């Protein structure tokens, strides 16, 4: 899918908090080589570089638009465009960090194992992936897609929840890791603006559905989805919208 950096960064604040939480749980003190997989526009890579200023930091992403934004903002860092599903580090890294990216890859279980096994001894594989796909913000997309003249176009694009329960990832990594830390956090995101949840999902899960339609169906479908999510997440009298969002964290250390 095509990524719109401006749309994605509208909610940079709420998206940044789990990324920083993940970074804070990595115990590596002086890594030499760190990869940020799915670095996007580099707004998290900046903090990785600040934490480990002596490390070689490389941002990897599939979106040319996002990487162009990253290069413009942080030209001193390395940026590489690659398909995350096929990418493997050319040399064993000390840290592989990935915030809200790997769930986009179909059948990512083998990828988790391959990335962990690619680490240098003592290296860390740190991942955050959302587990909010059963919430109205996401189920309303399927409801909207199936209730209009666009159904034949959109229904084949509807994906099942791409993230498994935590025990699946535990079973993948626990036999291989010297240390494995996993947890989930429900973030109560306080969003600004009109139709805030629709605007939030418009840069991620909703985007492929909108891109599949031409006008006027695109606008009609967007309006249908907007009415559904606005009913679930009403704007408060102070102009804020409360949007709970669950995320899963994995920090696995190689022996």
Secondary structure as GFF3:
##gff-version 3
##sequence-region A 1 255
A	DSSP	alpha_helix	5	8	.	.	.	ID=ss1
A	DSSP	three_ten_helix	9	11	.	.	.	ID=ss2
A	DSSP	alpha_helix	12	24	.	.	.	ID=ss3
A	DSSP	beta_strand	33	37	.	.	.	ID=ss4
A	DSSP	alpha_helix	45	51	.	.	.	ID=ss5
A	DSSP	beta_strand	56	61	.	.	.	ID=ss6
A	DSSP	alpha_helix	64	73	.	.	.	ID=ss7
A	DSSP	beta_strand	78	81	.	.	.	ID=ss8
A	DSSP	beta_strand	95	99	.	.	.	ID=ss9
A	DSSP	three_ten_helix	102	104	.	.	.	ID=ss10
A	DSSP	alpha_helix	109	117	.	.	.	ID=ss11
A	DSSP	beta_strand	124	130	.	.	.	ID=ss12
A	DSSP	alpha_helix	136	145	.	.	.	ID=ss13
A	DSSP	alpha_helix	151	154	.	.	.	ID=ss14
A	DSSP	three_ten_helix	155	157	.	.	.	ID=ss15
A	DSSP	alpha_helix	166	173	.	.	.	ID=ss16
A	DSSP	beta_strand	177	192	.	.	.	ID=ss17
A	DSSP	alpha_helix	196	202	.	.	.	ID=ss18
A	DSSP	alpha_helix	207	211	.	.	.	ID=ss19
A	DSSP	alpha_helix	217	232	.	.	.	ID=ss20
A	DSSP	beta_strand	240	254	.	.	.	ID=ss21
###
